[in-house]
Amino acid sequence: MKAQLLKYLGLPWALVMLGNTSVLADTASGTIREYHLNPYEAQRGVCIKMNPALPTVGGWACLWKDNALYKEVTDLLLEAYSSTKTCSITWTTYRGGYADIYYVNCYN
């Protein structure tokens, strides 16, 4: 009986364990060379391109409005773009074909 139970529970358990693996984040640093806003993408905020180019689809990374620090990150990216600060951008997933900005660190 125990062997049959393990047989039937083994596959679902393995799938759950594989599904719970951590996501690897990608990070790149540089200056923001393009700051893009699109009013037709209601759930997406600013998208940026950096110098050197990001290793993402089209070189873009975008901040989505469900980010807990959406306003703060938007402000930080705009200030960094305006004053040519160096930023480190981290993303973990892709949404809408673009890297989804997870967090940002900018400095002089």
C-alpha positions, 0 to 999 in steps of 0.5 A: 500500500505504501509503495502505491501511495508513493507512486501516486504522490511522487510525481505531483511532489516532484512537480511542486518542488520543480515549480518552487525553484527560485528565479534567477535575477539578471542585473546590468549597470550603466547610464540610461540613454532612453526614457520611454513612456507609452500611454497606450500600455495602461499597466506598464510605466516607464521603459528604459534603454541603457548604455551599455545596452541591456542584454534583454529583448531589444535592450528594453527594461520596463517598470510595471505599475504593480511594483510595490515601489512604482512611484519611487522607482519611476522618480529615481529612473527619471532623476538618473536619466536627467543627471546621467547617473549610473544605475544597476537594474535588476529584473527577474522575469519578462512581461509583454516581451520586455524585462520587468524591472524588479529593483534599481540602484543609482549612484554618482 
